[in-house]
Structures are given as C-alpha cells and as structure tokens.
C-alpha cells in the first residue's frame, strides 16, 4: 500500500512539472492574447466543473498537492488548460468535422491516464457510478464549449459581432 502512495505522489509531481514546463511553449505563440484568454477560460471552466463534481460526491481526490482544497489543482490549472491550448491551436482554422475528429487524439489518452490513475493510484476515486465514459463525455463537452467561447471572442474582435 505504501508503494502505491509513493507512486501516486511521484506521478503527480512529475506530470505537474512536465505540464508547467510545456505551458510557456503553448501560450507564447501568436496571437498571444487569444492563448491567454484560452488559458484563463479553461481554468475557470474546469475549476467550477471539478468543484461541482467533487461537492456532489462523484469524484474524490485522495492525493493532492494542497490537501485542504477539494479540487485537483494541477489538473484544473495545468493539465487541462495545456490540453485545451494545444487543441485550440491545432483547430484554429478547422471546419466543424475537424474540430470533432481532432478531439480524439487529445481526449482519449487523457481518459486512459485518468482511468489508470483511478484504478492503480490514490490520485482519484470515482463514486456514485462515475466511470471513464462520464469523464470522456464531460471533457469533450468542456473542450467544445471552451472552443466555442474562444471562437465567439475571435469573431467579436474581428468586428463581425458587436456587443
């Protein structure tokens, strides 16, 4: 059991440091303002979704960097925003079918890692019938929602829409 705990901590630290190392490469691209907006929107969106799921008892994070905080800060502030930044950059000029197809190589590995973490580590516990497909659907919906918000902001900036 102690071995599982050490692996969980090591996994959490390594993935968080890796994500933090990759973050500047994802944000510092043109148009910089768009990527900062994507990052901020993704943090807000994921934090509140995660807080809702934890407070309703669907998810529980046993191992956290900050034990008093209910949500999983590395995922909410680093991992998910990083995935969303890469997705938004990859789909910058994509048609709707491209938006959906390009979700697969980004979301599927994340869900596989989450499933492994739920089964073999103390990082996350699924409760009340929560399963991998709930995570898959929620991540896809959140990514498409955030992508839509950014698309609307881009249209407003080009003068196609006014407030």
N, C-alpha and C positions, 0 to 999 in steps of 0.2 A: 504494500500500500504506500509506503514511503517513496518507493521508486516512481510510482505514478505521480505523486505530488511533486517530486523533483523534476520529472519530465514536463509536467504541466507548467511549472514556473519557467523552466528553460525555454520551452516552446513559446510562451507568451512574451518573454523578454526578447528572444531572437526575432520573432515576427514583427514586434513593435519597432525595434531598432532598424530592421530592414525597411519597414514602411516609412519610417522617419527619414531614412537615407534616400529613398526614392522620391519622396514628396517634392523636394525642390525641383527635380527634373520634370515633374508633371505640371507644376504650377508655372515655372518660369519659361513660358513659351508665349508667343503672340497668338491671340490678343490676351495679354496678361490679366486685364480687368475681368474678362469672361471666366478665366480659370479660377480667379479668386472668388468670384461670385458662385461658381460651381462648388468650390470647396466649402464656402460658408453655408450655402443652401443644403448641401449634403450633410453637413454636421447637424444643422438644426433639424432637418427632416429625420435623420436616423436616430438622433438622441431622443426625440419625442416618441417615435415609434418604439424604440427599445424600452424607454421608460414605461410606456403603456403596457407592453407585453410582460415586463418584469412585475409591474404593480398588479396586473391581473393574474399573475402566477403561471404564465405559460413558459417563461424562461427563468432560470436562476443561474447566476454566475458565482460559483464557489470560490474560484481563484481570481482575485482582482489585484491590480496594482494599488488601488486605493480602496481598502476594504469597506469603508463607510458609505461609499457611493454605490447605489443599486445597479447602475448600468455598467456596461463593459466599455470603459473609456478608450482603450486602444482601438477597438473595432469602430466605435462611433466617431472618433476624432482622427483616426489614421487610416485603418484598413479600408473601410467602406468609402470614405472620400477619395482615397487613392484609386480604387477600382472605378469609381464614378468619373473621376478626372480622365483616366485613360479611355473609358467608354465614350465620354463626350468628345474627346479629341479624335478618336477613331471614327466616330459617326458624324463629324462636323458637317459633311456635305452628303450624307446618306439619305436615300429615299426611305419611306416607312418600312418596307420589307427588309431593307438593310439594317435598320435600327433593331428590328426583332431578331434577325439572324445573327447579328454581331453580339447579342446578349449571351448567346450560348457559350462561347469560349471564355467569357468573363465570369458568368454566374455559376456554371457547372463546377469548375474547380473550387470555387469558394464554398459551395454547398457540400462538396466531397470533404473538404477540410473541416467544415463545421460538423459534419456527421461523424467523422473520425474523432474530433475533439469531444463530441458528446458521448461517444461510446468508450473511448480509451483514456480520457484525461478528466481532470476535475475543473476544467475551464467553463463548461456549460452543461446545464441539465435541462432537458426538455420535460415539461409537465403538461397535465391536462390534455393528453392526446396530441400534443405538438410533435411534428415529425419533420423529416427532411423536405417533404413536398410543401409543407407550410412555409418553411424558410425559403424555398425556391420561388414560390408564388409571391411572397412578400418582397423579396429582393428584386424580382423582375418588375413588380408594380412600382416600388420605390424608385428604381432606376429610370423607368419610363416617365414617371411623374416628374422627377427632377430634370430629366432631359427636356420635357415639355416646358417646364418653367424657364429653363435657360433659352429655349427656342423663342418663347414669347418675349423674354428680355432682349434678345438679339433683334427681333422684329421691331420692338419699340425703339431701340437705339438706331435703327436704320430709317426711322420715320414712317414706317408702314402702318404703325398703330400709334394712336395718341391716347393719353390718359383722360 
